[in-house]
Every structure is written in C-alpha cells, then in structure tokens.
Amino acid sequence: MKENMTSNQYKKICECCDSLLLSNETSDERVAINWLHVIREHPIYLKEYKNLLHPVGLYQKIKLYFLQDIYNIIRFIYYLTSVFFSTQKKSQISSHIPNKCDILFVSHLINEKHLDNDKDFYFGDLPDKLSKFNITSIVSLINHIEKYDKKSGKELTDEKSARIVLGRKLGFVDEVSIFYKQFREYLRLRRHERKVDGLLKLVTSRARQESITLRTHSTMIIATQIGNLIRKYNPKMVITTYEGHSWERLVFSVARKVSPNIQCIGYQHAAIYQLQHSIRRKLAKQYNPNQILTSGEVSTRLLEESKGLKGIKISLLGSCRHVVGLVKDYKRINTLKKCLVLPEGLIDECRFLFKFSLDCALKLPNVQFIWRLHPLINFSQIIRDNNKFKNLPDNIMLSSNSLEKDIQASSCVLYRGSTAVIQSIVSGLRPFYVRNKNEMSIDPLYELENGCDTVESTDDFIRAFYDNGFNHNDMKSVIRYCQKFFTPLDASVLVNIITDRDL
C-alpha cells in the first residue's frame, strides 16, 4: 500500500515542476501543461504525482516511455476526426455585446442554471456596478458543461447581460495547428529528459506525456479564444479567476501578444490553503499578472507575505460571497439538531464526506444531516457507484434549497476543503473539520487554533457534538476571523485601475 505524500516530498515535486516552467527553453506550450502547475496539497490533486515517489517497475517504464504516448496520440486522432465532422456550436454570444469594452472578464460556466441569473457566479454584479461609471465589460465563460455544446444548450440571444460562452472546440485547421505546437513541445521535453536524472527525470517524462494530452490542448483552446476576443473588442484590461491553473498564465501571455499594453489581472476568489503553491509564485514576466485582486483581508495578507510574489501588486477587491451573518442564539442553536454537510466540487470528496456523515447519521437517528453539493456535481454522480447511498435513512436530506436556507436551518457544519464553510460560520454554525488520517491538512481555516473541532471518526464527532463545555467565546473569535475572509465587492478598485491607466 502506497503511503501518503509528506510535505517535504510535495515541496520537492513543486521545485522540479517549477524548474521546467522557469527554464530558458520554456514556451507557451509548456506553460499550457496543467500538470506542471502544482495547485495545492489536496489529496485529489496529489494523486497526479504519487507515482513519482515510488520505484518504477518494468511495466511502468514501458508505460512511461512508450504506451502512454501511443494512447495520447490515438485519442488525438479520434478527437480531430470528431472536430472535422462536428456540427456543434463553437461559442454562444448574447445580443447585448458592445463593439468595444474596457474590461474582459474570464469566468466559468459550471451549471447551465447560472445563465438564468444576471449575476456571475464568481464576479457577481461587478459588470453592472462598473457600468454606472461608464466602464463597459464583457464576461466570457469557460464552458465546463460537456452537454452544453449540443443543441440542447441554452440560447443567449435574449440575454440582457454581455456574456459569451466559449466553445470547447475550434475549427479543424486551428485544432491541427495547436496539436502541431504541442508535438514540438513533446520533442523538446524528450530531448531535455535525456539530460537529467532522478526525480527531475520522472517529472520531465510525465510532462512530456502531458504535453500531448487533450487537457493541455483544452488550455490552448481557451487561450486562443480569449486572444481572439481581445483582438475583436480591444479591452484595456483582462481579469481572470486566479487559482494557479495553466490556462490563467497562458491567457496573460496571449493577451500581451495581441495587445502589449493590456493590463492582466488575476482575481483570487477562493481560500488560500497552507501549502498552496502555484498561486504563490511567479513565472517568466509574460505569464504573470500585473496585479492580483483578492476576495478578503485574510487572502490579502497571505499573498502579501508570499515571497514568490515580490513585485506584484496585491489589492483587495472583495467577493460576491460576502455575507452579513445572522448569528443565532447559541442556546437555541443546539436545539435544532441539524448538521449541514458541505463537500467540495470533487466526486471523491463528496463520497468521502457523505460516507462519514452517513455513518454518523446511523448512530445519531435524532440528528438530521443535510447534504448539499457544489454546482459542478449532481447527486446521480454520487449515488451511481455506491449502493449505500441508494437507500438513505430518514435523517439524511438531499438539499435542493439555497445555501442560505440550509445554513439557517442548521446548527453545525461538517466540512473538509470547502470554503462554503465560511458563510456557515459567519451565520453562527459550529464547524467540524473531518480529517483523513495521515494526510496533509486541507482545512481552509488552518490558521485557527481554537473554535474549530477536528474529527477523524464518528465517535470523535459524537463526543464533540454533545460537548457541553464548548467555548462560545472561541466561536465568536472564529466568526470574526471568517468575516475577514470575504469582504464586500468594491467596484471602485477597478475604476481606479482603469482611471490610472487612462491618465
């Protein structure tokens, strides 16, 4: 059985990946390899790197140096064939698109229902607020919904908002051109692989494989489309969500090639974890943001303290996830006997946290557990591969309510890496972090020493849940901390950046 990765092993892998990205031989095609951008210490992400730490057998060597490459090329041939015969829409454009814009936002379409909301899932009502200052903007959405490309996709012709849903594919000639560039990078990495040894050789071998995968190809498709939008609408500024992914860095590079004077801004919208890596370090100048905007005071401080970001301006923008908490009466809160379960938007995380809460529910029949999901996931995906989830006890409820309603109905919250726990705590819910033994912590509240219970078993949770000695002063301290996590959106920050550029 393979052991969990240690923090030292994690840091060594980060160093090796960065050495390839910072090499004099680096290129847009290399930066497009998402695998090289180590996001954070989450066990789901670390699965991608575990094989680097164990002896490589004969089959693994054959797979590493031969079979995987053949598989990747066959998938590409199949993909290009589908592109050639494709009748799918390349993109969706609303009817309220201006001829030019000041700001191009790059956001995400993760649930088709979000198109029914005038507010963007990540940037909220910022475009509307900016329009009051005569600043025009367009929101481009990276499409994460596979079925949306088909004819069933929601039409944007009647949209009041200036939104564009990016296509998942390009024209056949453009697709072939991108693959050619990927193959050139494959050959460069293959030559580099012969010059190195040890862990760096294994990292280079995997990067070589990843250079010709469809997910690297998808990164380049996103950047190509954003480049075309910049060429067409000539914005002064492009603002992307900013978590350290490859597509963000590639968008900055492509934007500057199209429009050398454009301002490239990264918006940090989620929590920053203890060993978060790629968001905290610079690459070559063309791949870095001119400025990073943050969602709250906590992330502002953490990024300002990051030595790897020296020279990049950090400014507080705020977040549409800011809530004015309605803290409940602590004497009444325990009488609700309802626990909100908040997994991240990852299938494995949902299964882990739901399995844990199911075990708790069976031992605590008088406590109701409310299961809710990230918009990326639906319950059918969770139930499909686990028979235990098909016949749930009466004290488990599958939520279809808003997060606000679920929070108001609950007394406590079970979580792991989800930042939705912040809104829950601000509204008075008592937090329980579920730790998997022998893994690095993925708790977004890792800075707090008191007020958050860590549980590893159902017995731990039951003891903590009925703990009459719970310190309410500690809870108030946790609430004050969480209130600094997401502050109100301040459109004047962007207005000032635009104005300064116009002077």
Secondary structure as a PSIPRED ss2 file (coil, helix, strand):
# PSIPRED VFORMAT (PSIPRED V4.0)

   1 M C   1.000  0.000  0.000
   2 K C   1.000  0.000  0.000
   3 E C   1.000  0.000  0.000
   4 N C   1.000  0.000  0.000
   5 M C   1.000  0.000  0.000
   6 T C   1.000  0.000  0.000
   7 S H   0.000  1.000  0.000
   8 N H   0.000  1.000  0.000
   9 Q H   0.000  1.000  0.000
  10 Y H   0.000  1.000  0.000
  11 K H   0.000  1.000  0.000
  12 K H   0.000  1.000  0.000
  13 I H   0.000  1.000  0.000
  14 C H   0.000  1.000  0.000
  15 E H   0.000  1.000  0.000
  16 C H   0.000  1.000  0.000
  17 C H   0.000  1.000  0.000
  18 D H   0.000  1.000  0.000
  19 S H   0.000  1.000  0.000
  20 L H   0.000  1.000  0.000
  21 L H   0.000  1.000  0.000
  22 L C   1.000  0.000  0.000
  23 S C   1.000  0.000  0.000
  24 N C   1.000  0.000  0.000
  25 E C   1.000  0.000  0.000
  26 T C   1.000  0.000  0.000
  27 S C   1.000  0.000  0.000
  28 D H   0.000  1.000  0.000
  29 E H   0.000  1.000  0.000
  30 R H   0.000  1.000  0.000
  31 V H   0.000  1.000  0.000
  32 A C   1.000  0.000  0.000
  33 I C   1.000  0.000  0.000
  34 N H   0.000  1.000  0.000
  35 W H   0.000  1.000  0.000
  36 L H   0.000  1.000  0.000
  37 H C   1.000  0.000  0.000
  38 V C   1.000  0.000  0.000
  39 I C   1.000  0.000  0.000
  40 R C   1.000  0.000  0.000
  41 E C   1.000  0.000  0.000
  42 H C   1.000  0.000  0.000
  43 P H   0.000  1.000  0.000
  44 I H   0.000  1.000  0.000
  45 Y H   0.000  1.000  0.000
  46 L H   0.000  1.000  0.000
  47 K C   1.000  0.000  0.000
  48 E C   1.000  0.000  0.000
  49 Y C   1.000  0.000  0.000
  50 K H   0.000  1.000  0.000
  51 N H   0.000  1.000  0.000
  52 L H   0.000  1.000  0.000
  53 L H   0.000  1.000  0.000
  54 H C   1.000  0.000  0.000
  55 P C   1.000  0.000  0.000
  56 V C   1.000  0.000  0.000
  57 G C   1.000  0.000  0.000
  58 L H   0.000  1.000  0.000
  59 Y H   0.000  1.000  0.000
  60 Q H   0.000  1.000  0.000
  61 K H   0.000  1.000  0.000
  62 I H   0.000  1.000  0.000
  63 K H   0.000  1.000  0.000
  64 L H   0.000  1.000  0.000
  65 Y H   0.000  1.000  0.000
  66 F H   0.000  1.000  0.000
  67 L H   0.000  1.000  0.000
  68 Q H   0.000  1.000  0.000
  69 D H   0.000  1.000  0.000
  70 I H   0.000  1.000  0.000
  71 Y H   0.000  1.000  0.000
  72 N H   0.000  1.000  0.000
  73 I H   0.000  1.000  0.000
  74 I H   0.000  1.000  0.000
  75 R H   0.000  1.000  0.000
  76 F H   0.000  1.000  0.000
  77 I H   0.000  1.000  0.000
  78 Y H   0.000  1.000  0.000
  79 Y H   0.000  1.000  0.000
  80 L H   0.000  1.000  0.000
  81 T H   0.000  1.000  0.000
  82 S H   0.000  1.000  0.000
  83 V H   0.000  1.000  0.000
  84 F H   0.000  1.000  0.000
  85 F C   1.000  0.000  0.000
  86 S C   1.000  0.000  0.000
  87 T C   1.000  0.000  0.000
  88 Q C   1.000  0.000  0.000
  89 K C   1.000  0.000  0.000
  90 K C   1.000  0.000  0.000
  91 S C   1.000  0.000  0.000
  92 Q E   0.000  0.000  1.000
  93 I E   0.000  0.000  1.000
  94 S C   1.000  0.000  0.000
  95 S C   1.000  0.000  0.000
  96 H C   1.000  0.000  0.000
  97 I C   1.000  0.000  0.000
  98 P C   1.000  0.000  0.000
  99 N C   1.000  0.000  0.000
 100 K C   1.000  0.000  0.000
 101 C C   1.000  0.000  0.000
 102 D C   1.000  0.000  0.000
 103 I E   0.000  0.000  1.000
 104 L E   0.000  0.000  1.000
 105 F E   0.000  0.000  1.000
 106 V E   0.000  0.000  1.000
 107 S E   0.000  0.000  1.000
 108 H E   0.000  0.000  1.000
 109 L E   0.000  0.000  1.000
 110 I C   1.000  0.000  0.000
 111 N C   1.000  0.000  0.000
 112 E H   0.000  1.000  0.000
 113 K H   0.000  1.000  0.000
 114 H H   0.000  1.000  0.000
 115 L H   0.000  1.000  0.000
 116 D H   0.000  1.000  0.000
 117 N C   1.000  0.000  0.000
 118 D C   1.000  0.000  0.000
 119 K C   1.000  0.000  0.000
 120 D E   0.000  0.000  1.000
 121 F C   1.000  0.000  0.000
 122 Y C   1.000  0.000  0.000
 123 F C   1.000  0.000  0.000
 124 G E   0.000  0.000  1.000
 125 D C   1.000  0.000  0.000
 126 L H   0.000  1.000  0.000
 127 P H   0.000  1.000  0.000
 128 D H   0.000  1.000  0.000
 129 K H   0.000  1.000  0.000
 130 L H   0.000  1.000  0.000
 131 S H   0.000  1.000  0.000
 132 K C   1.000  0.000  0.000
 133 F C   1.000  0.000  0.000
 134 N C   1.000  0.000  0.000
 135 I C   1.000  0.000  0.000
 136 T C   1.000  0.000  0.000
 137 S E   0.000  0.000  1.000
 138 I E   0.000  0.000  1.000
 139 V E   0.000  0.000  1.000
 140 S E   0.000  0.000  1.000
 141 L E   0.000  0.000  1.000
 142 I E   0.000  0.000  1.000
 143 N E   0.000  0.000  1.000
 144 H C   1.000  0.000  0.000
 145 I C   1.000  0.000  0.000
 146 E H   0.000  1.000  0.000
 147 K H   0.000  1.000  0.000
 148 Y H   0.000  1.000  0.000
 149 D H   0.000  1.000  0.000
 150 K C   1.000  0.000  0.000
 151 K C   1.000  0.000  0.000
 152 S C   1.000  0.000  0.000
 153 G C   1.000  0.000  0.000
 154 K C   1.000  0.000  0.000
 155 E C   1.000  0.000  0.000
 156 L C   1.000  0.000  0.000
 157 T C   1.000  0.000  0.000
 158 D C   1.000  0.000  0.000
 159 E C   1.000  0.000  0.000
 160 K C   1.000  0.000  0.000
 161 S C   1.000  0.000  0.000
 162 A C   1.000  0.000  0.000
 163 R E   0.000  0.000  1.000
 164 I E   0.000  0.000  1.000
 165 V E   0.000  0.000  1.000
 166 L C   1.000  0.000  0.000
 167 G C   1.000  0.000  0.000
 168 R C   1.000  0.000  0.000
 169 K C   1.000  0.000  0.000
 170 L C   1.000  0.000  0.000
 171 G C   1.000  0.000  0.000
 172 F H   0.000  1.000  0.000
 173 V H   0.000  1.000  0.000
 174 D H   0.000  1.000  0.000
 175 E H   0.000  1.000  0.000
 176 V H   0.000  1.000  0.000
 177 S H   0.000  1.000  0.000
 178 I H   0.000  1.000  0.000
 179 F H   0.000  1.000  0.000
 180 Y H   0.000  1.000  0.000
 181 K H   0.000  1.000  0.000
 182 Q H   0.000  1.000  0.000
 183 F H   0.000  1.000  0.000
 184 R H   0.000  1.000  0.000
 185 E H   0.000  1.000  0.000
 186 Y H   0.000  1.000  0.000
 187 L H   0.000  1.000  0.000
 188 R H   0.000  1.000  0.000
 189 L H   0.000  1.000  0.000
 190 R H   0.000  1.000  0.000
 191 R H   0.000  1.000  0.000
 192 H H   0.000  1.000  0.000
 193 E H   0.000  1.000  0.000
 194 R C   1.000  0.000  0.000
 195 K C   1.000  0.000  0.000
 196 V C   1.000  0.000  0.000
 197 D C   1.000  0.000  0.000
 198 G H   0.000  1.000  0.000
 199 L H   0.000  1.000  0.000
 200 L H   0.000  1.000  0.000
 201 K H   0.000  1.000  0.000
 202 L H   0.000  1.000  0.000
 203 V H   0.000  1.000  0.000
 204 T H   0.000  1.000  0.000
 205 S H   0.000  1.000  0.000
 206 R H   0.000  1.000  0.000
 207 A H   0.000  1.000  0.000
 208 R H   0.000  1.000  0.000
 209 Q H   0.000  1.000  0.000
 210 E H   0.000  1.000  0.000
 211 S C   1.000  0.000  0.000
 212 I C   1.000  0.000  0.000
 213 T C   1.000  0.000  0.000
 214 L H   0.000  1.000  0.000
 215 R H   0.000  1.000  0.000
 216 T H   0.000  1.000  0.000
 217 H H   0.000  1.000  0.000
 218 S H   0.000  1.000  0.000
 219 T H   0.000  1.000  0.000
 220 M H   0.000  1.000  0.000
 221 I H   0.000  1.000  0.000
 222 I H   0.000  1.000  0.000
 223 A H   0.000  1.000  0.000
 224 T H   0.000  1.000  0.000
 225 Q H   0.000  1.000  0.000
 226 I H   0.000  1.000  0.000
 227 G H   0.000  1.000  0.000
 228 N H   0.000  1.000  0.000
 229 L H   0.000  1.000  0.000
 230 I H   0.000  1.000  0.000
 231 R H   0.000  1.000  0.000
 232 K H   0.000  1.000  0.000
 233 Y H   0.000  1.000  0.000
 234 N C   1.000  0.000  0.000
 235 P C   1.000  0.000  0.000
 236 K C   1.000  0.000  0.000
 237 M E   0.000  0.000  1.000
 238 V E   0.000  0.000  1.000
 239 I E   0.000  0.000  1.000
 240 T E   0.000  0.000  1.000
 241 T E   0.000  0.000  1.000
 242 Y C   1.000  0.000  0.000
 243 E C   1.000  0.000  0.000
 244 G C   1.000  0.000  0.000
 245 H C   1.000  0.000  0.000
 246 S H   0.000  1.000  0.000
 247 W H   0.000  1.000  0.000
 248 E H   0.000  1.000  0.000
 249 R H   0.000  1.000  0.000
 250 L H   0.000  1.000  0.000
 251 V H   0.000  1.000  0.000
 252 F H   0.000  1.000  0.000
 253 S H   0.000  1.000  0.000
 254 V H   0.000  1.000  0.000
 255 A H   0.000  1.000  0.000
 256 R H   0.000  1.000  0.000
 257 K H   0.000  1.000  0.000
 258 V H   0.000  1.000  0.000
 259 S C   1.000  0.000  0.000
 260 P C   1.000  0.000  0.000
 261 N C   1.000  0.000  0.000
 262 I C   1.000  0.000  0.000
 263 Q E   0.000  0.000  1.000
 264 C E   0.000  0.000  1.000
 265 I E   0.000  0.000  1.000
 266 G E   0.000  0.000  1.000
 267 Y E   0.000  0.000  1.000
 268 Q E   0.000  0.000  1.000
 269 H C   1.000  0.000  0.000
 270 A C   1.000  0.000  0.000
 271 A C   1.000  0.000  0.000
 272 I C   1.000  0.000  0.000
 273 Y C   1.000  0.000  0.000
 274 Q C   1.000  0.000  0.000
 275 L C   1.000  0.000  0.000
 276 Q C   1.000  0.000  0.000
 277 H C   1.000  0.000  0.000
 278 S H   0.000  1.000  0.000
 279 I H   0.000  1.000  0.000
 280 R H   0.000  1.000  0.000
 281 R C   1.000  0.000  0.000
 282 K C   1.000  0.000  0.000
 283 L C   1.000  0.000  0.000
 284 A C   1.000  0.000  0.000
 285 K H   0.000  1.000  0.000
 286 Q H   0.000  1.000  0.000
 287 Y H   0.000  1.000  0.000
 288 N C   1.000  0.000  0.000
 289 P C   1.000  0.000  0.000
 290 N C   1.000  0.000  0.000
 291 Q E   0.000  0.000  1.000
 292 I E   0.000  0.000  1.000
 293 L E   0.000  0.000  1.000
 294 T E   0.000  0.000  1.000
 295 S C   1.000  0.000  0.000
 296 G C   1.000  0.000  0.000
 297 E H   0.000  1.000  0.000
 298 V H   0.000  1.000  0.000
 299 S H   0.000  1.000  0.000
 300 T H   0.000  1.000  0.000
 301 R H   0.000  1.000  0.000
 302 L H   0.000  1.000  0.000
 303 L H   0.000  1.000  0.000
 304 E H   0.000  1.000  0.000
 305 E C   1.000  0.000  0.000
 306 S C   1.000  0.000  0.000
 307 K H   0.000  1.000  0.000
 308 G H   0.000  1.000  0.000
 309 L H   0.000  1.000  0.000
 310 K C   1.000  0.000  0.000
 311 G C   1.000  0.000  0.000
 312 I C   1.000  0.000  0.000
 313 K E   0.000  0.000  1.000
 314 I E   0.000  0.000  1.000
 315 S E   0.000  0.000  1.000
 316 L E   0.000  0.000  1.000
 317 L C   1.000  0.000  0.000
 318 G C   1.000  0.000  0.000
 319 S C   1.000  0.000  0.000
 320 C C   1.000  0.000  0.000
 321 R C   1.000  0.000  0.000
 322 H C   1.000  0.000  0.000
 323 V C   1.000  0.000  0.000
 324 V C   1.000  0.000  0.000
 325 G C   1.000  0.000  0.000
 326 L C   1.000  0.000  0.000
 327 V C   1.000  0.000  0.000
 328 K C   1.000  0.000  0.000
 329 D C   1.000  0.000  0.000
 330 Y H   0.000  1.000  0.000
 331 K H   0.000  1.000  0.000
 332 R H   0.000  1.000  0.000
 333 I H   0.000  1.000  0.000
 334 N H   0.000  1.000  0.000
 335 T H   0.000  1.000  0.000
 336 L H   0.000  1.000  0.000
 337 K C   1.000  0.000  0.000
 338 K E   0.000  0.000  1.000
 339 C E   0.000  0.000  1.000
 340 L E   0.000  0.000  1.000
 341 V E   0.000  0.000  1.000
 342 L E   0.000  0.000  1.000
 343 P C   1.000  0.000  0.000
 344 E C   1.000  0.000  0.000
 345 G C   1.000  0.000  0.000
 346 L C   1.000  0.000  0.000
 347 I H   0.000  1.000  0.000
 348 D H   0.000  1.000  0.000
 349 E H   0.000  1.000  0.000
 350 C H   0.000  1.000  0.000
 351 R H   0.000  1.000  0.000
 352 F H   0.000  1.000  0.000
 353 L H   0.000  1.000  0.000
 354 F H   0.000  1.000  0.000
 355 K H   0.000  1.000  0.000
 356 F H   0.000  1.000  0.000
 357 S H   0.000  1.000  0.000
 358 L H   0.000  1.000  0.000
 359 D H   0.000  1.000  0.000
 360 C H   0.000  1.000  0.000
 361 A H   0.000  1.000  0.000
 362 L H   0.000  1.000  0.000
 363 K H   0.000  1.000  0.000
 364 L C   1.000  0.000  0.000
 365 P C   1.000  0.000  0.000
 366 N C   1.000  0.000  0.000
 367 V C   1.000  0.000  0.000
 368 Q E   0.000  0.000  1.000
 369 F E   0.000  0.000  1.000
 370 I E   0.000  0.000  1.000
 371 W E   0.000  0.000  1.000
 372 R C   1.000  0.000  0.000
 373 L C   1.000  0.000  0.000
 374 H C   1.000  0.000  0.000
 375 P C   1.000  0.000  0.000
 376 L C   1.000  0.000  0.000
 377 I C   1.000  0.000  0.000
 378 N C   1.000  0.000  0.000
 379 F H   0.000  1.000  0.000
 380 S H   0.000  1.000  0.000
 381 Q H   0.000  1.000  0.000
 382 I H   0.000  1.000  0.000
 383 I H   0.000  1.000  0.000
 384 R C   1.000  0.000  0.000
 385 D C   1.000  0.000  0.000
 386 N C   1.000  0.000  0.000
 387 N H   0.000  1.000  0.000
 388 K H   0.000  1.000  0.000
 389 F H   0.000  1.000  0.000
 390 K C   1.000  0.000  0.000
 391 N C   1.000  0.000  0.000
 392 L C   1.000  0.000  0.000
 393 P C   1.000  0.000  0.000
 394 D C   1.000  0.000  0.000
 395 N C   1.000  0.000  0.000
 396 I E   0.000  0.000  1.000
 397 M E   0.000  0.000  1.000
 398 L E   0.000  0.000  1.000
 399 S C   1.000  0.000  0.000
 400 S C   1.000  0.000  0.000
 401 N C   1.000  0.000  0.000
 402 S C   1.000  0.000  0.000
 403 L H   0.000  1.000  0.000
 404 E H   0.000  1.000  0.000
 405 K H   0.000  1.000  0.000
 406 D H   0.000  1.000  0.000
 407 I H   0.000  1.000  0.000
 408 Q H   0.000  1.000  0.000
 409 A C   1.000  0.000  0.000
 410 S C   1.000  0.000  0.000
 411 S C   1.000  0.000  0.000
 412 C E   0.000  0.000  1.000
 413 V E   0.000  0.000  1.000
 414 L E   0.000  0.000  1.000
 415 Y E   0.000  0.000  1.000
 416 R C   1.000  0.000  0.000
 417 G C   1.000  0.000  0.000
 418 S C   1.000  0.000  0.000
 419 T C   1.000  0.000  0.000
 420 A H   0.000  1.000  0.000
 421 V H   0.000  1.000  0.000
 422 I H   0.000  1.000  0.000
 423 Q H   0.000  1.000  0.000
 424 S H   0.000  1.000  0.000
 425 I H   0.000  1.000  0.000
 426 V H   0.000  1.000  0.000
 427 S C   1.000  0.000  0.000
 428 G C   1.000  0.000  0.000
 429 L C   1.000  0.000  0.000
 430 R E   0.000  0.000  1.000
 431 P E   0.000  0.000  1.000
 432 F E   0.000  0.000  1.000
 433 Y E   0.000  0.000  1.000
 434 V E   0.000  0.000  1.000
 435 R C   1.000  0.000  0.000
 436 N C   1.000  0.000  0.000
 437 K C   1.000  0.000  0.000
 438 N C   1.000  0.000  0.000
 439 E C   1.000  0.000  0.000
 440 M C   1.000  0.000  0.000
 441 S C   1.000  0.000  0.000
 442 I C   1.000  0.000  0.000
 443 D C   1.000  0.000  0.000
 444 P C   1.000  0.000  0.000
 445 L C   1.000  0.000  0.000
 446 Y C   1.000  0.000  0.000
 447 E C   1.000  0.000  0.000
 448 L C   1.000  0.000  0.000
 449 E C   1.000  0.000  0.000
 450 N C   1.000  0.000  0.000
 451 G C   1.000  0.000  0.000
 452 C C   1.000  0.000  0.000
 453 D E   0.000  0.000  1.000
 454 T E   0.000  0.000  1.000
 455 V E   0.000  0.000  1.000
 456 E C   1.000  0.000  0.000
 457 S C   1.000  0.000  0.000
 458 T H   0.000  1.000  0.000
 459 D H   0.000  1.000  0.000
 460 D H   0.000  1.000  0.000
 461 F H   0.000  1.000  0.000
 462 I H   0.000  1.000  0.000
 463 R H   0.000  1.000  0.000
 464 A H   0.000  1.000  0.000
 465 F H   0.000  1.000  0.000
 466 Y C   1.000  0.000  0.000
 467 D C   1.000  0.000  0.000
 468 N C   1.000  0.000  0.000
 469 G C   1.000  0.000  0.000
 470 F C   1.000  0.000  0.000
 471 N C   1.000  0.000  0.000
 472 H H   0.000  1.000  0.000
 473 N H   0.000  1.000  0.000
 474 D H   0.000  1.000  0.000
 475 M H   0.000  1.000  0.000
 476 K H   0.000  1.000  0.000
 477 S H   0.000  1.000  0.000
 478 V H   0.000  1.000  0.000
 479 I H   0.000  1.000  0.000
 480 R H   0.000  1.000  0.000
 481 Y H   0.000  1.000  0.000
 482 C H   0.000  1.000  0.000
 483 Q H   0.000  1.000  0.000
 484 K C   1.000  0.000  0.000
 485 F C   1.000  0.000  0.000
 486 F C   1.000  0.000  0.000
 487 T C   1.000  0.000  0.000
 488 P C   1.000  0.000  0.000
 489 L C   1.000  0.000  0.000
 490 D C   1.000  0.000  0.000
 491 A C   1.000  0.000  0.000
 492 S H   0.000  1.000  0.000
 493 V H   0.000  1.000  0.000
 494 L H   0.000  1.000  0.000
 495 V H   0.000  1.000  0.000
 496 N H   0.000  1.000  0.000
 497 I H   0.000  1.000  0.000
 498 I H   0.000  1.000  0.000
 499 T H   0.000  1.000  0.000
 500 D H   0.000  1.000  0.000
 501 R H   0.000  1.000  0.000
 502 D H   0.000  1.000  0.000
 503 L C   1.000  0.000  0.000
